[in-house]
Amino acid sequence: MPSFGSVIRKSLALKRSPSNSSAISTSSERKSSFSSGPGTPVAPSPSKQDATNFLHLVNEARAQANLPPFSLDPALMVGTEEHTQNMINQGKLGGADPKGRSLRERYTSVGVSPRRMIQENVIGGPADVEACFRLLFKNDACRRHILSAKLTCIGFTRMSPRPVSGAKTSSKPFYTIAYADGIPEASVLQNETIPGESSSLDSVPSPITPVSPTTSCESTDGPPTPKAVPISRGNSRGSAGAAMAKKRWSGLVHAVGAFAGKISRDSSKEVGTTMNFLALVNNARSKASVPPMTFDRNLQQGAKDQATHLALAATTTTPPAKALRERYTAVGVSTKRTIRENVICGPKTPEDCFNALYGNASCKANILSPELRRCGFAQVSTKDNQMHYVVAYSDPGPQYAFDAENMIHLVNLERKKKGLHPVLCDPYLEQAAKNHSDDMAECQHMSHDDPRGRSLLERFTDAGVTMRRKVLENVAFGERDEVECMEKLMKSKDHRKNILDPEVTRIGCAVSHCHEGTPYYTQAFGWDGKKPSESGKPDPCINPNREASTFLDLANTMRAKHCRKGSPFTLDSALTRGAQAHAEYQASLGKLSGENAKGQGLRERYVAAGVPSGWGIDENVIGGPETTQAVCEVLGKDKGNSNLYRPELTRIGYGVAKSKETGLYFYAIAFAEPGESEEEVAKSFDPQIVLKLVNDHRKKKGLTPLIAEPSLVHVAQSRAEIMAESSSLNAPDPKDRDLLNRFKDSGVPTSLSRRLMENVGAGAGSASDCITSFMESKPHKANILHAQVSHFGSGAAVDAEGTPYYVHAFGWNGE
């Protein structure tokens, strides 16, 4: 522990003023509204130099304790400034938040990730920064914050009330100091405006994906608008810290901590070291045109255990290490995965370790192996500073398997044990389940929440579900197949309650996989208010996704036989959405149609479904056949003119629905030629066009127009190209930078960094469609219509399949 005197002797020479009595608090009070009434003392703007001086004092103390230095966090700075202003407004230490928010809510509202540990000290009275630091350092709770190995950054604000004529106010300054750790492994804030973090409909993930199997359930019961259902967050193990009160000196001392989110079993330093090593590996793989590796937490743990064993074995007598496969399967690596390991001793840094490995032929082969796609890295030093490194690699393992019919069978087996009637497959519930699994996989987050802000009942209704009396939902992720998933669900009281609900009569099950391969499961249950005996058997089950896959196989078989010049079709999700919507509309009419209910023609319908506007689109609509095979036979009869045999058409979409009135089946089959869409989309997303559209929406709300900023255009374009290159909204930054550093490295002026925000999206065929989709999403709309943004830039890029990816970047100069 450093002596307090030595810290002060090394501190900055700070100007001192007469001091009054002081009080310290590590409180959990609330955010200021920044409003001042008559007789309310108004605080001057806080000095940035005060924060710099305090940071110097703190880092002097941490250096003597052999701890890494703190850095100033812009979001924490905003939070401390607002809370200090609030204390001045109320004229007392602590001060209740006008909106009744907790400590965590105050800081997340200004941009601090909700998955970070947050601590706060407040103090009133010290005349200057040095005196403030002295009192904090004498207090046990506050000193623990200053010398915490887990906390990495701070925010600091000092304000003194400015006397108002006719009011009796104190001139003692108030201080707020906030501390936070680095962002934990899977910490990404979704759908929220944050200085220094990303805001998007599809959240931008970190390179680390949670893999622990987790489940959650939600239900709504009653007519037709259900009560709001609490959102279950998957795999959340943290909680808000409890308040601790102690008397100190002449004032009141509180210690309140808050932590929520996923707790890494590795320190942030270890994760950072791993990411640096992984960046070196992926840079080499990129030059060799090999797909990048991704971080694997279980491989990391296995490598760390082995490195620790080697370090101990170098200085003490230890039992021999277990076999390679036994070691890694013991920490959760699948027995079906190929595992390889490199061990090296001696290099001083991870960079030296990488260079040494890359210089060895067998180690280099592991680094550049296209089959090996997962990596874990660990370094451990002995007492004599000898470094031991272990690098573990593996393939992704077998794909997750899923059989929806078997899951329904398993559900009915459990219901039969309790003497309950079986539930029957419903295609619309299955579509609702599929839609939600797709959303969870895209966001890499298990939740009942909807990216578009819809309730559970609204989601089901949009998928075509007509049951209103009761709808239930179970969600889970991480289990290898439906058998393991059902075992997990049945062990949970809430999920088991849904599965064994005595009233539900219908079910739909689905799974989707994120880009890392992790499965996200959804079970959707429904009840139409009828008794099981009255419901009878449902219409022959139409599974749109299964029928589309069947059509793709049949179409490519016929195409290979009769069209040698044409490449195989690929199933396009946007075309399929448009085709399914049109098939359902025709079924509702009971007849074939070329327009939809809005009067939109062919191109308008498919562009609205997300098909790029530059694609060549054709469509066949059919009514009558009862099987997908019969549809293919009808389409393939005219070998000279059939769309099945046109070589320029390479994408298809397929939709089928049954008329409830006539019982006839209606089909829509869409064909497309991507063509020169990339150039057309690029023109459509011209930054000046996008800026005009954004300002049109702001004008309607009486907001000031945004100003074009070249550096924001650059950062938006760079991000769009990264997403398009990997065909994913979740594409990690190649340099593992957060939003703030990405903006900074792209030359965004510091003057615009008071607030930085970002919207990302994909699929819309034009800038207008993009803005429309953003305005339908609450968080994206909030960014576009934010009062505290002043500058704007946009970028767009098209991936190899012709899907556009677009980015909006916002900055605020504080004016």
ABEGO torsion letter per residue (X at the ends): XBBAAAAAAABBBBBBBBBBBBBBBBBABBBBAGBBBBGBBBBBBBBAAAAAAAAAAAAAAAAAAGBBBBBBBAAAAAAAAAAAAAAAAAGBBGEBBAAGBBAAAAAAAAGBBAABBBBBBBBBGBABAAAAAAAAAABAAAAAAAABAABABBBBBBBBBBBBBGBBBBABBBBBBBBBBBBBAABBBBGBBBBGBBBBABBBBBABBBABBBBBBBBBBEBABBBBBBBBBBGBABBBBBBBBBBBEABBBBBBBBBBEBBBABBAAAAAAAAAAAAAAAAAAAAAGBBBBBBBAAAAAAAAAAAAAAAAAAABBBBBBBBAAAAAAAAGBBAABBBBBBBBBGBABAAAAAAAAAABAAAAAAAABAABABBBBBBBBBAAGBBBBBBBBBBAEBBBBBBAAAAAAAAAAAAAAAGBBBBBBBAAAAAAAAAAAAAAAAAGBBBABBAAGBBAAAAAAAAGBABAABBBBBBBBGBABAAAAAAAAAABAAAAAAAABAABABBBBBBBBBAAGBBBBBBBBBBAGBBAAAAEBBBBBBBAAAAAAAAAAAAAAAAAAABAABBBBBBBAAAAAAAAAAAAAAAAAGBBBABBAAGBBAAAAAAAAGBBAABBBBBBBBBGBABAAAAAAAAAABAAABAAABAABABBBBBBBBBAAAGBBBBBBBBBBAEAAAAAAAAAABAAAAAAAAAAAAAAAGBBBBBBBAAAAAAAAAAAAAAAAAGBAABBBAAGBBAAAAAAAAGBBAAAAABBBBBBBBGBABAAAAAAAAAABAAAAAAAABABBABBBBBBBBBAAGBBBBBBBBBBAGX
